[in-house]
């Protein structure tokens, strides 16, 4: 979860999700799918087409938006996560809508000596990051054992943080360089101020 090194995708029909009913019996919210550790992004496919990427907002913002009147047939625009389980949408999706979700999946626990964190079931953690797993385990063990030589595991936690930072850089480079957005008349890059006057136009001479 610290790196988001393995991301999965799933198409969820709203009717297949576990609904949470309000006091008046209307379906308003849904249970977070148990296989999801962290949501990376979502968008909705409805009968009217593909909607924009959903914006994550806070729970108070969600409640306030629901208080406002919503035009009939408005596409889903935002979502909120209350606690670790309650997935809220605004406006409410139709039962036939499909949620296209990108997420970090919940890995299985490493319990046997032959378990490999590189496998998808165990987290899909690439071998380049296995050193970080080792440092994290050492930090937990040193803290439990009150190891003075590692400052109760702090030295291993520092090594873990360095590995995470290194791997995040690796992920950025692995995706290739992104083109910077063009900025029209960006005079800052030329080292001089923009000249704005209603009557006189700068000629550059």
ABEGO torsion letter per residue (X at the ends): XAAGABBBBBBBBAAABBBBBBAAGBBABBBBBAABABBABBBBBBAAEBBBBBBBBBAAAAAAAAABBBBBGBBBABBBBBEAABBBBOBBBBAABBBBBBBBBBBBBBABAABBAABAAAGGBBAAAAAAAAAAAAAAAAAAAGBAAAGGGAAAAAAAAAAAAAAAAAAAAAAEBBBBBBBBGBAAAAGBBBBBBAABBBAGX
